[in-house]
Amino acid sequence: MINIIKKELFVYTGLLTMLMLFMHPDLLSNPTERLSNMQAMGNYVHPLLYTFFIYLVLYFFRVIFSFVKRLFTKKKD
């Protein structure tokens, strides 16, 4: 159970990092300006929410892919 949680946290963190860099490439060149803008606007939670919604979509596709994969694999008796 702990390994599953670690794996999903790794996937979520990777997705958060990837989305963060795609949506705000200025984080690499000037991160303090981006963080000061976030502080001025008070929008700390929106990256986590957006990532969570995209994570749910990806999780849904992963479950479907796993189900289809199980349908086509042979069972050992």
C-alpha positions as CSV (number, residue, x, y, z in Angstrom):
1,M,0.0,0.0,0.0
2,I,2.8,2.4,0.9
3,N,4.5,1.6,-2.5
4,I,1.3,2.5,-4.4
5,I,1.0,5.8,-2.5
6,K,4.7,6.6,-3.2
7,K,4.2,5.8,-6.9
8,E,1.1,8.0,-7.2
9,L,2.8,10.8,-5.4
10,F,5.7,10.5,-7.7
11,V,3.3,10.6,-10.7
12,Y,1.5,13.6,-9.3
13,T,4.7,15.5,-8.5
14,G,6.1,14.9,-12.0
15,L,2.8,16.0,-13.5
16,L,2.8,19.2,-11.4
17,T,6.4,20.0,-12.4
18,M,5.7,19.3,-16.1
19,L,2.6,21.5,-16.1
20,M,4.3,24.2,-14.2
21,L,7.1,24.4,-16.6
22,F,4.9,24.2,-19.7
23,M,2.5,26.9,-18.5
24,H,5.0,29.2,-16.9
25,P,8.4,28.9,-18.6
26,D,9.5,32.1,-16.9
27,L,9.9,30.1,-13.7
28,L,13.3,28.9,-15.0
29,S,14.5,32.4,-15.8
30,N,13.0,34.5,-13.0
31,P,11.2,32.4,-10.3
32,T,11.1,35.2,-7.7
33,E,9.0,37.4,-9.9
34,R,6.5,34.6,-10.6
35,L,6.3,33.8,-6.8
36,S,5.8,37.4,-6.0
37,N,3.0,37.6,-8.5
38,M,1.4,34.5,-7.0
39,Q,1.7,36.1,-3.5
40,A,0.2,39.4,-4.8
41,M,-2.8,37.6,-6.4
42,G,-3.2,35.1,-3.6
43,N,-3.6,32.1,-6.0
44,Y,-1.6,29.4,-4.3
45,V,-4.0,26.6,-4.7
46,H,-4.8,26.7,-8.5
47,P,-1.7,24.8,-9.6
48,L,-2.6,21.9,-7.3
49,L,-6.2,21.9,-8.4
50,Y,-5.4,21.9,-12.1
51,T,-2.9,19.2,-11.6
52,F,-5.4,17.1,-9.6
53,F,-8.0,17.3,-12.4
54,I,-5.5,16.3,-15.1
55,Y,-4.2,13.6,-12.8
56,L,-7.8,12.2,-12.5
57,V,-8.1,12.1,-16.3
58,L,-4.8,10.3,-16.6
59,Y,-5.7,7.9,-13.9
60,F,-9.0,7.1,-15.6
61,F,-7.1,6.3,-18.9
62,R,-4.6,4.2,-16.9
63,V,-7.4,2.2,-15.4
64,I,-9.0,1.6,-18.7
65,F,-5.7,0.6,-20.3
66,S,-5.0,-1.8,-17.4
67,F,-8.5,-3.3,-17.9
68,V,-8.0,-3.8,-21.6
69,K,-4.6,-5.2,-21.1
70,R,-6.0,-7.8,-18.6
71,L,-8.6,-8.8,-21.2
72,F,-6.0,-9.8,-23.7
73,T,-3.4,-11.5,-21.5
74,K,-3.6,-15.2,-21.1
75,K,-4.4,-16.6,-17.7
76,K,-2.1,-19.3,-16.3
77,D,-3.9,-22.3,-14.9
